[in-house]
Amino acid sequence: MIETIEAANGGYRFMPGVSQYSCGIGAVPGFAIERVRFSRVVPLAQGFAKIADIIKATGRPLTAFGACELRSPAPFTEDGFRAFNEIYIKTLIEWGVMKDGVNPVARSNVCPKLDPPAEPGFHAFSFTTTAPDAPASFVVSGSGESIEGKANYRDSAVRLGDISPEGMLEKAKWVLNEMERRMSAFSGAWQSTTAVQLYTIRDVFPFLESELGRRGVLRPGLTWQFCRPPVVDLEYEMDCRRVHIERVIEV
């Protein structure tokens, strides 16, 4: 069993990841994860303010903030991604969510090919609410086809620059394995997910049935977001969740 850590006053446990995000979160007994999607991307600072208001309105502390889905204008360079993450985690530190360099918040950050936002912002977020006897819920962070936490993504990328059917299949296999590893930390599997999201602008149809279908990924349906991963040279990303309460807020 992969080790998870309970987030202080959060209502969830997290699988440790890197400084900018964890690998995923799972509600602890007595709590449930709720997902809120904005009707359009809300710029980062404005989005944090809206999220704070929404969480507070439920009577929960800001430390209940457990996951977010970001949208950015275009893939970052390695240096640009590091600079963005430094800005992003400042608010988590101010909220008391991130302490001593340990970030419990799960995250995806992808870049729409069509109609991208003018600046990075929030597409959706998740937080915990009190819910006695609630079924298990979890959110797994997005992962592209590279090992996280290294000096850069490029040197660890699977089949770097190869967008052939064979290359994309190998990228997909790596990400699928990583999703399964992360879900296992919360006793999850594809069969228990309520939603799976895929982020790529490349052709995945050649292995959609043979690889994703065979594993059971398609059971809840597949949401294919026509987006690139957040770092230049990465081509394929996924995330998944088991969340029973979801709503959309007009902004």
ABEGO torsion letter per residue (X at the ends): XBBBBBBBGAGBBBBBBBAABBAEBBBBBGBBBBBBBBABBBBAAAAAAAAAAAAAAAGBBAAABABBBBBBABBBBAAAAAAAAAAAAAAAAAAGABBGGBBABBBBBBBBABGBBABBBBABBBBBBBBBGBBBBBBBBBBBBBBBGBABAAAABBGBGBABAAAAAAAAAAAAAAAAAAAAAAGBBAAABABBBBBBABBAAAAAAAAAAAAGAAAAEBBBBBBBBABBGBABBBBBBBBABBBBBBX
